[in-house]
């Protein structure tokens, strides 16, 4: 704004329009909300070319009631001096600036006035400045301000004045002068004779030696450095405001074509910061849900940025191209890599090149990369692989792994790059970088997996490496070695690892073996898996692995585990839910293999579990299944006895089910004391399990409805005997006790 004002032709003094502008500028100078706004107004008035505008500035400097306006005028004068811009009638500012020193109590504002005085030679201000500092009637702050102004003046006469003030009768003034001289690099002696000798030495050296004093020059440079910082901060602020405005405009564009054209204009803008903004927007789009193809113009603009002169733009573009792997960018990236000198940018370009080559080598890719480019990329990957920087080594290993997973290389080349990985792993050593060693070994492991086209060669080369790494003390290395052996041969790996590594300190390794056992394990893995059933977080995965093995086994194997599961003490045993899933599997297997004994065993136990869980509906379902599968009366009697025993031993909560079983029996025949069902109930009444209530069972039995009571005399007699027994042993049904 100041430059525009200075270059504009002078307006006609006294015109109405000029007067209006001056009033607006002055109002802004005095009432502006921020420092920059006030400074802009002061600059416009200073370079207005009109005497009235300058008069307004002089009035503000003379008015102690407007310190912020004073500061803005001083700053405008400082900038004019530093930028070597001529100020019309500048001598008119001497008196009001001295007035600021004489009236201002704010040290920072007084210092700005002192720096503004640097636009004059010392001879122009010497008289007024020295009169102020010598005025015994002036306020102490005014004289201190004048001393501060002397130290900024690049003239030996100012130094001599400070030396003279050391002998002032005013101790405070002498003290301030001493501080000023010490800031300029002088060591002020306490002895008057030594002080006089020092002053004489300064006179003999002359002004030229004084100006060469680095400490003095440092103080004179303070104002210029301060201004540089202010300008830098101002540029940053306006840049942020401009980029924010771009964001607002961009967000307001609803049409995708409009957005693309807008981003294209910003990518072609001359300012690096604007290009960075546009690249960041494209990166946001790429990471978001909308990953539509860019226009050809946008793609061309992005590719052109890999050679931009600003390293920040090149680095940011490399990061974007890493995400845009479907873009045919290999030629531009390779060309730039050949001349790029910045190590960080080279790394970013290489990662983007590796991604682009990998995508192009996929069967689904629409981009074709020449074999020569792929091979050159692999050579670069080996170079990065062997760098000392761990991150660049990781990137090199990642690109080698990706490009070796696809077809197109000779066996000789494949072995060369496979060996490069193995050799780099050996070079890292066990004490250098634990994480890097694990990642290198992991890359080697992936190359042995089923989807890798180099699997056979990789397995041959890396098998011994994985085997040796099993004894490593670092978890990530052992885990990568375990994964590598699994990728080579799952069966052999499980056989090799189950004995020792099922108890490995690493939870990740133990979990991997459990998962592998579930995938391909057999009966020989059930023992060590069962020992994990009470092992906290490992219990669930171990049980799921066992179920997978059982699904691949027959009922004979499963049957051998039924009693083992039931005998396992808590907390190592199965939960009720796990036992239900196990028995459901056994039921399914027995039905499929036509094993009726195993089928009935599974259903009876499921009946008991559902009964214990008070799930009457499911328990009744399995009770009916058991009874319905009986081939004859004898089998049915045995089944009913089994079910009744389950009910009676599970506590008084299952009396409904027990009553249903007895009622089902009575619907067909009488029940006497010699029947197994009667014996089970008598045994229960004589010695009920802990927590069982005989009264509840008797009540349930009494409520049984018999269609032809006269044909069930044994049952009536038996029920009467049980009631008499209960009464004799004070086990009286609740309704009789109330009577």
C-alpha positions as CSV (number, residue, x, y, z in Angstrom):
1,X,0.0,0.0,0.0
2,X,2.9,2.3,0.9
3,X,4.7,1.6,-2.4
4,X,1.5,2.3,-4.4
5,X,1.0,5.5,-2.6
6,X,4.6,6.6,-3.2
7,X,4.4,5.9,-6.9
8,X,1.1,7.6,-7.3
9,X,1.1,11.2,-8.7
10,X,0.7,13.8,-6.0
11,X,-2.9,15.0,-5.6
12,X,-3.9,18.6,-5.5
13,X,-3.6,20.0,-2.0
14,X,-6.8,21.1,-0.5
15,X,-9.1,19.1,-2.7
16,X,-12.2,17.7,-1.1
17,X,-11.3,14.1,-2.1
18,X,-7.8,14.4,-0.7
19,X,-9.1,15.8,2.6
20,X,-11.6,13.0,2.8
21,X,-8.9,10.4,2.3
22,X,-6.7,12.0,4.9
23,X,-9.5,12.0,7.5
24,X,-10.1,8.3,6.8
25,X,-6.4,7.5,7.1
26,X,-6.1,9.4,10.4
27,X,-9.2,7.8,11.8
28,X,-7.8,4.4,10.9
29,X,-4.4,5.3,12.4
30,X,-6.0,6.3,15.7
31,X,-8.8,3.7,15.9
32,X,-7.5,0.7,13.9
33,X,-8.2,-2.6,15.6
34,X,-4.8,-4.1,15.0
35,X,-1.2,-3.1,14.6
36,X,-0.9,-3.9,10.9
37,X,-4.0,-1.8,10.0
38,X,-2.6,1.2,11.9
39,X,0.8,0.8,10.3
40,X,-0.9,0.8,6.8
41,X,-2.7,4.0,7.6
42,X,0.5,5.7,8.9
43,X,2.4,4.6,5.7
44,X,-0.3,5.9,3.4
45,X,-0.3,9.3,5.2
46,X,3.5,9.4,5.2
47,X,3.7,8.9,1.4
48,X,0.6,10.8,0.5
49,X,2.6,13.7,-0.9
50,X,0.3,16.2,0.8
51,X,1.4,18.6,3.5
52,X,-1.9,18.1,5.4
53,X,-1.2,14.4,5.6
54,X,2.2,15.0,7.1
55,X,0.8,17.5,9.5
56,X,-1.6,14.8,10.8
57,X,1.3,12.5,11.5
58,X,3.2,15.2,13.3
59,X,0.1,15.9,15.5
60,X,-0.2,12.2,16.4
61,X,3.5,12.1,17.4
62,X,3.0,15.1,19.6
63,X,-0.1,13.6,21.3
64,X,0.8,11.3,24.3
65,X,-2.8,10.3,24.5
66,X,-2.5,8.0,21.4
67,X,0.4,5.7,22.1
68,X,-0.7,3.1,19.5
69,X,-0.9,5.8,16.8
70,X,2.6,7.1,17.9
71,X,4.0,3.6,17.6
72,X,2.5,3.2,14.1
73,X,4.1,6.5,12.9
74,X,7.5,5.5,14.3
75,X,7.3,2.1,12.6
76,X,6.4,3.8,9.3
77,X,9.5,6.0,9.6
78,X,11.7,3.1,10.5
79,X,10.5,1.1,7.5
80,X,11.0,4.2,5.2
81,X,14.6,4.4,6.5
82,X,15.4,0.7,6.1
83,X,13.8,0.6,2.6
84,X,15.7,3.8,1.7
85,X,12.5,5.6,0.6
86,X,12.7,9.4,0.7
87,X,10.4,11.2,3.1
88,X,9.3,14.7,2.1
89,X,10.4,17.4,4.6
90,X,11.6,14.7,7.0
91,X,13.4,17.3,9.2
92,X,9.9,18.3,10.5
93,X,9.8,14.9,12.3
94,X,12.9,15.7,14.5
95,X,11.1,17.8,17.1
96,X,8.0,15.5,17.6
97,X,10.2,12.4,17.8
98,X,12.3,14.1,20.5
99,X,9.0,15.0,22.1
100,X,8.1,11.3,22.2
101,X,11.4,10.6,24.1
102,X,10.6,13.5,26.5
103,X,7.0,12.4,27.3
104,X,6.8,8.6,26.8
105,X,6.9,6.3,29.8
106,X,6.6,3.1,27.7
107,X,10.2,1.9,27.1
108,X,9.3,0.0,23.9
109,X,7.6,3.0,22.3
110,X,10.6,5.2,23.3
111,X,12.9,2.7,21.7
112,X,10.9,2.9,18.5
113,X,11.2,6.7,18.5
114,X,15.0,6.3,19.1
115,X,15.2,4.0,16.1
116,X,13.1,6.3,13.9
117,X,15.7,9.1,14.7
118,X,18.3,7.0,12.8
119,X,16.8,8.4,9.6
120,X,18.8,11.6,10.5
121,X,22.5,12.1,10.9
122,X,23.7,12.7,14.4
123,X,24.5,16.3,13.6
124,X,20.9,17.0,12.7
125,X,19.6,15.8,16.1
126,X,22.6,16.3,18.4
127,X,21.6,19.6,19.8
128,X,18.0,18.6,20.8
129,X,19.0,15.1,22.0
130,X,21.8,16.3,24.2
131,X,19.8,19.2,25.6
132,X,17.2,16.6,26.7
133,X,19.7,14.3,28.3
134,X,21.3,17.3,30.1
135,X,18.1,18.9,31.3
136,X,18.0,18.4,35.1
137,X,14.5,19.6,35.1
138,X,13.2,16.9,32.8
139,X,11.6,13.7,34.0
140,X,13.9,10.9,34.8
141,X,12.2,8.7,32.2
142,X,12.7,11.4,29.5
143,X,16.5,11.5,30.2
144,X,16.7,7.7,30.3
145,X,14.9,7.6,26.9
146,X,17.5,10.1,25.5
147,X,20.4,7.9,26.8
148,X,18.8,5.0,25.1
149,X,18.6,6.9,21.8
150,X,22.3,7.9,22.1
151,X,23.4,4.2,22.1
152,X,21.7,3.7,18.7
153,X,23.5,6.6,16.9
154,X,26.3,5.5,14.6
155,X,28.6,8.4,15.5
156,X,31.5,8.6,17.9
157,X,30.2,11.9,19.3
158,X,27.3,9.9,20.8
159,X,29.8,7.7,22.5
160,X,31.7,10.6,23.9
161,X,28.4,12.1,25.2
162,X,27.7,8.8,27.0
163,X,31.2,8.8,28.5
164,X,30.7,12.3,29.7
165,X,27.4,11.4,31.3
166,X,29.2,8.9,33.5
167,X,30.3,12.0,35.6
168,X,26.7,13.3,35.8
169,X,25.6,14.5,39.3
170,X,22.4,12.5,38.7
171,X,23.3,9.0,39.7
172,X,20.5,7.4,37.7
173,X,21.6,9.1,34.5
174,X,25.2,8.0,35.1
175,X,24.0,4.5,35.7
176,X,21.9,4.4,32.5
177,X,24.9,5.7,30.6
178,X,27.1,3.0,32.0
179,X,24.5,0.3,31.0
180,X,24.4,1.8,27.5
181,X,28.2,1.7,27.1
182,X,28.4,-1.9,28.4
183,X,25.7,-2.9,25.8
184,X,28.0,-1.4,23.2
185,X,30.9,-3.6,24.4
186,X,32.8,-1.1,26.7
187,X,34.0,-2.2,30.1
188,X,33.5,0.9,32.2
189,X,36.1,1.2,35.0
190,X,35.1,2.6,38.4
191,X,38.4,4.6,38.8
192,X,38.0,8.1,37.4
193,X,41.6,8.1,36.1
194,X,41.0,4.8,34.3
195,X,37.8,6.2,32.9
196,X,39.6,9.2,31.5
197,X,42.2,7.0,30.0
198,X,39.5,4.9,28.3
199,X,37.9,8.0,26.8
200,X,41.2,9.2,25.5
201,X,41.8,5.8,23.9
202,X,38.5,6.0,22.1
203,X,39.4,9.5,20.8
204,X,42.7,8.3,19.5
205,X,41.2,5.3,17.7
206,X,38.8,7.7,15.9
207,X,35.3,7.1,14.5
208,X,36.4,4.4,12.0
209,X,37.6,2.1,14.8
210,X,34.4,2.7,16.6
211,X,32.3,1.8,13.6
212,X,34.2,-1.5,13.3
213,X,33.3,-2.6,16.8
214,X,31.1,-5.7,16.3
215,X,29.2,-5.3,19.5
216,X,28.2,-1.7,18.5
217,X,27.2,-2.8,15.1
218,X,25.2,-5.6,16.5
219,X,23.0,-3.1,18.3
220,X,22.6,-1.0,15.2
221,X,21.4,-4.1,13.3
222,X,18.7,-4.9,15.9
223,X,16.2,-2.7,14.2
224,X,16.8,-4.2,10.8
225,X,16.5,-7.8,12.1
226,X,13.4,-6.9,14.0
227,X,11.9,-5.5,10.8
228,X,12.8,-8.7,8.9
229,X,11.0,-10.7,11.5
230,X,8.0,-8.5,11.3
231,X,7.9,-8.7,7.5
232,X,8.2,-12.4,7.6
233,X,5.4,-12.8,10.1
234,X,3.3,-10.4,8.0
235,X,3.9,-12.4,4.8
236,X,3.0,-15.6,6.6
237,X,-0.2,-14.1,8.0
238,X,-1.4,-12.9,4.6
239,X,-0.4,-16.2,3.0
240,X,-2.5,-18.0,5.5
241,X,-5.4,-15.7,4.8
242,X,-5.1,-16.2,1.1
243,X,-4.9,-20.0,1.3
244,X,-8.0,-19.9,3.7
245,X,-9.8,-17.9,1.0
246,X,-8.9,-20.4,-1.6
247,X,-10.3,-23.1,0.6
248,X,-13.5,-21.3,1.0
249,X,-13.9,-20.8,-2.7
250,X,-13.0,-24.4,-3.4
251,X,-15.5,-25.7,-0.9
252,X,-18.2,-23.6,-2.4
253,X,-17.8,-25.3,-5.8
254,X,-20.4,-28.1,-6.1
255,X,-19.5,-29.2,-9.6
256,X,-16.6,-31.7,-9.9
257,X,-15.5,-30.2,-13.2
258,X,-15.4,-26.8,-11.6
259,X,-13.3,-28.1,-8.8
260,X,-10.9,-29.7,-11.1
261,X,-10.5,-26.5,-13.1
262,X,-10.0,-24.6,-9.9
263,X,-7.3,-27.0,-8.7
264,X,-5.6,-26.9,-12.1
265,X,-5.3,-23.1,-11.9
266,X,-3.7,-23.3,-8.5
267,X,-1.3,-26.0,-9.5
268,X,-0.1,-23.7,-12.3
269,X,0.1,-20.7,-10.0
270,X,3.6,-19.2,-9.6
271,X,3.6,-19.3,-5.8
272,X,5.0,-22.5,-4.2
273,X,2.6,-22.2,-1.3
274,X,-0.4,-22.2,-3.6
275,X,0.9,-25.3,-5.4
276,X,1.3,-27.0,-2.0
277,X,-2.2,-26.1,-1.1
278,X,-3.5,-27.6,-4.3
279,X,-1.5,-30.8,-3.9
280,X,-2.8,-31.2,-0.4
281,X,-6.3,-30.9,-1.7
282,X,-5.7,-33.6,-4.2
283,X,-4.2,-35.8,-1.5
284,X,-7.4,-35.3,0.6
285,X,-9.4,-36.4,-2.4
286,X,-7.3,-39.5,-2.9
287,X,-7.5,-40.5,0.8
288,X,-11.3,-39.9,0.9
289,X,-14.2,-41.9,-0.4
290,X,-14.2,-40.3,-3.8
291,X,-11.2,-41.6,-5.8
292,X,-12.4,-40.6,-9.3
293,X,-9.8,-40.4,-12.1
294,X,-8.2,-37.0,-12.6
295,X,-8.5,-35.1,-15.8
296,X,-5.6,-35.3,-18.2
297,X,-4.7,-31.7,-17.6
298,X,-4.6,-32.3,-13.8
299,X,-2.4,-35.4,-14.3
300,X,0.0,-33.5,-16.5
301,X,0.2,-30.6,-14.0
302,X,0.9,-33.0,-11.1
303,X,3.6,-34.9,-13.0
304,X,5.3,-31.6,-13.9
305,X,5.7,-30.7,-10.2
306,X,8.2,-33.5,-9.6
307,X,10.8,-31.2,-11.2
308,X,9.7,-28.0,-9.5
309,X,12.5,-25.8,-8.2
310,X,11.0,-25.8,-4.7
311,X,12.0,-28.9,-2.7
312,X,8.8,-28.7,-0.7
313,X,6.7,-28.9,-3.8
314,X,8.7,-31.9,-5.1
315,X,8.4,-33.7,-1.8
316,X,4.7,-33.1,-1.4
317,X,4.1,-34.2,-5.0
318,X,6.1,-37.4,-4.4
319,X,3.8,-38.2,-1.5
320,X,0.7,-37.6,-3.7
321,X,2.0,-39.8,-6.4
322,X,2.6,-42.6,-3.8
323,X,-1.2,-42.6,-3.4
324,X,-1.9,-42.2,-7.2
325,X,-0.2,-45.5,-8.1
326,X,-2.5,-46.0,-11.1
327,X,-1.0,-42.9,-12.8
328,X,1.6,-43.6,-15.4
329,X,4.3,-41.7,-13.7
330,X,7.4,-44.0,-13.9
331,X,9.2,-42.1,-16.6
332,X,8.9,-38.7,-14.9
333,X,9.9,-40.2,-11.5
334,X,12.9,-42.0,-12.9
335,X,14.1,-38.9,-14.8
336,X,13.9,-36.8,-11.7
337,X,15.6,-39.4,-9.5
338,X,18.6,-39.2,-11.8
339,X,19.2,-35.6,-11.0
340,X,17.6,-35.1,-7.5
341,X,20.1,-34.2,-4.9
342,X,17.9,-33.8,-1.8
343,X,17.9,-37.1,0.1
344,X,14.4,-36.7,1.5
345,X,12.9,-35.9,-1.8
346,X,14.8,-38.8,-3.5
347,X,13.3,-41.1,-0.9
348,X,9.8,-39.8,-1.6
349,X,10.2,-40.1,-5.3
350,X,11.5,-43.6,-5.0
351,X,8.6,-44.8,-2.9
352,X,6.2,-43.3,-5.5
353,X,8.1,-45.1,-8.3
354,X,8.0,-48.4,-6.5
355,X,4.2,-48.1,-6.0
356,X,3.7,-47.2,-9.7
357,X,5.8,-50.1,-10.9
358,X,4.0,-52.5,-8.6
359,X,0.6,-51.4,-9.8
360,X,1.7,-51.7,-13.4
361,X,2.8,-55.3,-12.9
362,X,-0.6,-56.4,-11.7
363,X,-2.7,-58.4,-14.1
364,X,-5.6,-55.9,-13.7
365,X,-3.5,-52.8,-14.5
366,X,-4.2,-50.7,-17.5
367,X,-0.7,-49.2,-17.3
368,X,2.2,-51.0,-18.9
369,X,5.7,-50.4,-17.6
370,X,8.7,-51.6,-19.7
371,X,10.8,-54.4,-18.2
372,X,13.8,-52.1,-18.3
373,X,12.0,-49.6,-16.0
374,X,11.0,-52.3,-13.6
375,X,14.6,-53.6,-13.5
376,X,16.0,-50.1,-13.0
377,X,13.5,-49.6,-10.2
378,X,14.7,-52.9,-8.6
379,X,18.3,-51.6,-8.8
380,X,17.3,-48.4,-7.1
381,X,15.5,-50.5,-4.4
382,X,18.7,-52.4,-3.7
383,X,20.6,-49.1,-3.4
384,X,18.0,-47.9,-0.9
385,X,18.0,-51.3,0.9
386,X,21.7,-50.9,1.6
387,X,21.5,-47.3,3.0
388,X,22.2,-46.7,6.7
389,X,18.9,-44.9,7.2
390,X,16.4,-47.4,8.6
391,X,13.4,-45.9,6.9
392,X,15.0,-45.9,3.5
393,X,16.1,-49.5,4.1
394,X,12.5,-50.4,4.8
395,X,11.3,-48.7,1.7
396,X,13.9,-50.5,-0.4
397,X,12.9,-53.9,1.1
398,X,9.2,-53.1,0.5
399,X,9.8,-52.3,-3.2
400,X,12.0,-55.4,-3.7
401,X,9.2,-57.6,-2.1
402,X,6.4,-56.0,-4.2
403,X,8.2,-56.3,-7.6
404,X,9.4,-59.8,-6.9
405,X,5.9,-61.0,-6.2
406,X,5.0,-60.7,-9.9
407,X,6.1,-62.4,-13.1
408,X,8.6,-61.1,-15.6
409,X,12.1,-61.8,-14.2
410,X,14.6,-64.4,-15.0
411,X,15.6,-67.0,-12.3
412,X,19.0,-65.4,-12.2
413,X,17.6,-61.9,-11.5
414,X,15.2,-63.3,-8.9
415,X,18.0,-65.0,-7.0
416,X,20.0,-61.8,-7.2
417,X,17.3,-59.7,-5.5
418,X,16.4,-62.4,-3.0
419,X,20.0,-62.6,-1.9
420,X,20.1,-58.8,-1.6
421,X,17.4,-59.1,1.1
422,X,19.1,-61.9,2.9
423,X,22.5,-60.2,2.9
424,X,21.0,-56.9,4.1
425,X,19.3,-58.8,7.0
426,X,22.6,-60.4,8.0
427,X,24.4,-57.0,7.8
428,X,22.0,-55.3,10.2
429,X,23.1,-57.6,13.0
430,X,21.4,-58.6,16.3
431,X,22.3,-55.4,18.2
432,X,21.7,-52.7,15.6
433,X,18.0,-52.3,14.9
434,X,15.6,-54.9,16.3
435,X,12.6,-53.5,14.4
436,X,14.3,-53.3,11.1
437,X,15.6,-56.9,11.3
438,X,12.1,-58.1,12.0
439,X,10.7,-56.1,9.0
440,X,13.4,-57.4,6.7
441,X,12.7,-61.0,7.7
442,X,9.0,-60.3,7.3
443,X,9.5,-59.2,3.7
444,X,11.4,-62.4,3.1
445,X,8.6,-64.4,4.7
446,X,6.0,-62.8,2.4
447,X,8.0,-63.9,-0.6
448,X,7.6,-67.5,0.5
449,X,3.8,-67.3,0.7
450,X,1.5,-69.0,-1.7
451,X,0.7,-65.9,-3.8
452,X,4.3,-65.2,-4.5
453,X,5.6,-66.3,-7.9
454,X,9.1,-66.6,-6.5
455,X,8.0,-68.9,-3.7
456,X,10.1,-71.9,-4.6
457,X,13.4,-70.0,-4.9
458,X,12.6,-67.9,-1.8
459,X,11.9,-71.0,0.3
460,X,15.1,-72.6,-0.8
461,X,17.2,-69.6,0.1
462,X,15.4,-68.4,3.2
463,X,14.6,-71.7,5.0
464,X,17.9,-71.8,6.9
465,X,17.6,-68.1,7.7
466,X,14.2,-68.6,9.3
467,X,15.3,-71.7,11.2
468,X,18.3,-69.8,12.7
469,X,16.1,-66.8,13.6
470,X,13.9,-69.0,15.7
471,X,16.5,-68.7,18.5
472,X,16.6,-64.9,18.3
473,X,15.8,-63.0,21.5
474,X,13.7,-60.3,19.7
475,X,10.0,-61.1,19.4
476,X,9.5,-59.5,16.0
477,X,12.3,-61.5,14.5
478,X,11.1,-64.8,15.9
479,X,7.5,-64.0,14.8
480,X,8.7,-63.2,11.2
481,X,10.7,-66.5,11.3
482,X,7.7,-68.5,12.4
483,X,5.6,-66.9,9.7
484,X,8.3,-67.7,7.1
485,X,8.4,-71.4,8.1
486,X,4.6,-71.5,8.0
487,X,4.6,-70.0,4.5
488,X,7.1,-72.5,3.3
489,X,5.3,-75.6,4.7
490,X,2.5,-75.4,7.1
491,X,2.5,-79.0,8.2
492,X,6.3,-79.1,8.7
493,X,6.2,-75.8,10.6
494,X,3.5,-77.0,13.0
495,X,5.4,-80.2,13.7
496,X,8.6,-78.2,14.2
497,X,7.1,-75.5,16.4
498,X,4.3,-77.1,18.5
499,X,6.6,-78.5,21.1
500,X,8.5,-75.4,22.1
501,X,6.8,-72.3,20.7
502,X,3.4,-73.1,22.0
503,X,4.9,-71.8,25.3
504,X,6.9,-69.0,23.7
505,X,7.1,-65.7,25.8
506,X,5.5,-63.9,22.8
507,X,1.7,-63.9,22.9
508,X,1.7,-63.1,19.2
509,X,3.7,-66.3,18.4
510,X,1.6,-68.4,20.6
511,X,-1.6,-67.0,19.0
512,X,-0.1,-67.7,15.5
513,X,0.5,-71.4,16.4
514,X,-3.0,-71.8,17.9
515,X,-4.4,-70.4,14.7
516,X,-2.2,-72.7,12.6
517,X,-3.3,-75.7,14.6
518,X,-6.9,-74.8,14.0
519,X,-6.2,-74.5,10.3
520,X,-4.3,-77.8,9.7
521,X,-3.8,-79.5,13.1
522,X,-4.8,-83.0,14.1
523,X,-5.5,-85.1,17.1
524,X,-1.9,-84.7,18.3
525,X,-2.5,-81.0,18.8
526,X,-5.5,-81.3,21.1
527,X,-3.5,-82.0,24.2
528,X,-1.4,-78.8,24.1
529,X,-4.4,-76.7,23.0
530,X,-6.5,-78.0,26.0
531,X,-3.8,-76.8,28.4
532,X,-4.6,-73.2,27.2
533,X,-8.3,-73.4,28.1
534,X,-7.7,-71.7,31.4
535,X,-5.1,-69.3,30.1
536,X,-7.1,-66.0,30.1
537,X,-7.2,-64.4,26.6
538,X,-5.7,-67.5,25.0
539,X,-8.6,-69.8,26.1
540,X,-11.1,-68.6,23.5
541,X,-8.8,-69.0,20.5
542,X,-7.5,-72.3,21.8
543,X,-11.1,-73.6,22.1
544,X,-12.0,-72.5,18.6
545,X,-8.9,-74.2,17.3
546,X,-9.9,-77.4,19.0
547,X,-13.4,-77.2,17.6
548,X,-11.9,-76.9,14.1
549,X,-9.8,-80.0,14.7
550,X,-12.8,-81.9,16.1
551,X,-14.8,-81.0,13.0
552,X,-12.1,-82.8,11.0
553,X,-12.1,-85.8,13.4
554,X,-14.5,-88.7,13.8
555,X,-16.8,-89.5,16.8
556,X,-14.3,-92.0,18.3
557,X,-11.8,-89.1,18.7
558,X,-14.4,-86.8,20.1
559,X,-15.9,-89.5,22.4
560,X,-12.5,-89.9,24.1
561,X,-12.6,-86.2,25.0
562,X,-16.0,-86.1,26.6
563,X,-15.0,-87.4,30.0
564,X,-11.8,-85.4,29.9
565,X,-13.7,-82.2,29.5
566,X,-16.1,-83.1,32.3
567,X,-13.3,-83.9,34.6
568,X,-11.3,-80.7,34.0
569,X,-11.3,-78.6,37.2
570,X,-12.2,-74.9,37.1
571,X,-11.0,-72.6,35.8
572,X,-9.3,-74.9,33.2
573,X,-12.5,-76.7,32.2
574,X,-15.1,-75.6,29.7
575,X,-17.8,-73.1,30.3
576,X,-21.4,-74.3,29.9
577,X,-21.6,-72.5,26.5
578,X,-18.4,-74.2,25.3
579,X,-19.7,-77.6,26.5
580,X,-22.9,-77.0,24.6
581,X,-21.1,-76.2,21.4
582,X,-18.9,-79.3,21.9
583,X,-21.9,-81.6,22.5
584,X,-23.8,-80.1,19.5
585,X,-20.8,-80.9,17.3
586,X,-20.7,-84.4,18.8
587,X,-24.4,-84.8,18.1
588,X,-23.9,-83.7,14.5
589,X,-21.0,-86.1,14.0
590,X,-22.8,-89.1,15.6
591,X,-25.9,-88.5,13.5
592,X,-23.8,-88.3,10.3
593,X,-21.8,-91.4,11.2
594,X,-24.9,-93.3,12.4
595,X,-23.6,-93.8,15.9
596,X,-26.8,-94.1,18.0
597,X,-25.1,-94.6,21.3
598,X,-22.9,-91.5,20.9
599,X,-26.0,-89.6,19.6
600,X,-28.0,-90.5,22.7
601,X,-25.1,-89.7,25.0
602,X,-24.7,-86.2,23.4
603,X,-28.4,-85.5,23.6
604,X,-28.7,-86.6,27.3
605,X,-25.8,-84.4,28.2
606,X,-27.3,-81.5,26.3
607,X,-30.6,-82.1,28.1
608,X,-28.7,-81.8,31.4
609,X,-26.9,-78.6,30.4
610,X,-30.1,-76.9,29.2
611,X,-31.9,-78.1,32.3
612,X,-29.2,-76.7,34.6
613,X,-29.4,-73.4,32.7
614,X,-33.2,-73.4,33.3
615,X,-33.8,-73.4,29.6
616,X,-36.9,-75.6,29.9
617,X,-37.8,-75.2,26.2
618,X,-34.5,-76.5,24.9
619,X,-34.3,-79.1,27.6
620,X,-37.7,-80.4,26.7
621,X,-36.7,-80.5,23.0
622,X,-33.7,-82.7,23.8
623,X,-35.8,-84.8,26.2
624,X,-38.2,-85.6,23.4
625,X,-35.3,-86.3,21.0
626,X,-33.9,-88.8,23.4
627,X,-37.2,-90.5,24.1
628,X,-38.2,-90.4,20.4
629,X,-35.0,-92.2,19.3
630,X,-35.6,-95.2,21.6
631,X,-36.1,-98.3,19.4
632,X,-38.2,-100.3,22.0
633,X,-39.6,-100.1,25.5
634,X,-36.4,-101.3,27.1
635,X,-34.4,-98.5,25.4
636,X,-37.0,-96.0,26.3
637,X,-37.0,-97.1,30.0
638,X,-33.2,-96.7,30.1
639,X,-33.5,-93.3,28.4
640,X,-36.1,-92.1,30.9
641,X,-34.0,-93.3,33.8
642,X,-31.0,-91.4,32.4
643,X,-32.9,-88.2,32.0
644,X,-34.6,-88.5,35.4
645,X,-31.2,-89.0,37.1
646,X,-29.9,-85.8,35.3
647,X,-32.9,-83.9,36.6
648,X,-32.7,-85.1,40.2
649,X,-28.9,-84.5,40.4
650,X,-29.2,-81.0,39.0
651,X,-31.2,-79.7,42.0
652,X,-34.8,-78.8,42.8
653,X,-35.0,-76.4,40.0
654,X,-35.7,-79.2,37.5
655,X,-38.8,-80.8,39.2
656,X,-41.0,-79.7,36.2
657,X,-38.9,-81.8,33.9
658,X,-38.8,-84.8,36.3
659,X,-42.5,-84.6,36.6
660,X,-42.9,-84.6,32.9
661,X,-40.8,-87.7,32.6
662,X,-42.9,-89.6,35.2
663,X,-46.1,-88.4,33.7
664,X,-44.9,-89.7,30.3
665,X,-44.2,-93.1,31.8
666,X,-47.5,-93.3,33.6
667,X,-49.4,-92.5,30.4
668,X,-48.4,-96.0,29.2
669,X,-47.9,-98.1,32.3
670,X,-48.0,-98.3,36.1
671,X,-45.0,-97.5,38.2
672,X,-44.1,-99.6,41.2
673,X,-41.4,-99.4,43.8
674,X,-39.1,-101.9,42.0
675,X,-38.9,-99.8,38.8
676,X,-35.6,-97.9,38.2
677,X,-37.5,-94.7,38.1
678,X,-39.0,-95.3,41.5
679,X,-35.7,-96.3,42.9
680,X,-34.1,-93.0,41.6
681,X,-36.8,-90.9,43.3
682,X,-36.6,-92.9,46.6
683,X,-32.8,-92.4,46.6
684,X,-33.3,-88.7,46.0
685,X,-35.8,-88.3,48.8
686,X,-33.6,-90.2,51.2
687,X,-30.4,-88.3,50.4
688,X,-31.2,-85.2,48.3
689,X,-28.2,-83.3,46.7
690,X,-27.1,-80.1,48.3
691,X,-29.6,-77.3,47.5
692,X,-32.3,-79.7,46.4
693,X,-35.8,-79.5,47.9
694,X,-37.7,-82.8,48.2
695,X,-41.0,-80.9,48.9
696,X,-40.8,-79.4,45.5
697,X,-40.5,-82.8,43.8
698,X,-43.3,-84.3,45.9
699,X,-45.6,-81.3,45.0
700,X,-44.8,-81.9,41.3
701,X,-45.4,-85.6,41.5
702,X,-48.7,-85.1,43.3
703,X,-49.9,-82.8,40.5
704,X,-49.4,-85.4,37.8
705,X,-52.7,-86.1,36.0
706,X,-53.3,-89.9,35.4
707,X,-56.1,-90.6,33.0
708,X,-57.2,-93.9,34.5
709,X,-56.1,-93.8,38.2
710,X,-57.7,-97.2,39.0
711,X,-55.3,-98.8,36.6
712,X,-52.2,-97.2,38.3
713,X,-52.5,-98.7,41.9
714,X,-48.8,-99.2,42.3
715,X,-48.3,-95.5,41.6
716,X,-50.9,-94.4,44.1
717,X,-49.4,-96.7,46.8
718,X,-45.9,-95.5,45.9
719,X,-46.8,-91.8,46.1
720,X,-48.4,-92.4,49.5
721,X,-45.3,-94.1,50.8
722,X,-43.2,-91.2,49.7
723,X,-45.4,-88.7,51.4
724,X,-45.4,-90.7,54.6
725,X,-41.6,-90.9,54.4
726,X,-41.3,-87.2,53.8
727,X,-43.7,-86.5,56.8
728,X,-41.8,-88.8,59.1
729,X,-38.6,-87.0,58.1
730,X,-40.3,-83.5,58.4
731,X,-40.2,-83.1,54.6
732,X,-43.9,-82.0,54.5
733,X,-45.2,-80.4,51.3
734,X,-45.8,-76.7,51.6
735,X,-49.6,-76.7,51.2
736,X,-50.0,-79.3,54.0
737,X,-47.7,-77.5,56.3
738,X,-49.9,-74.4,55.9
739,X,-52.9,-76.4,56.9
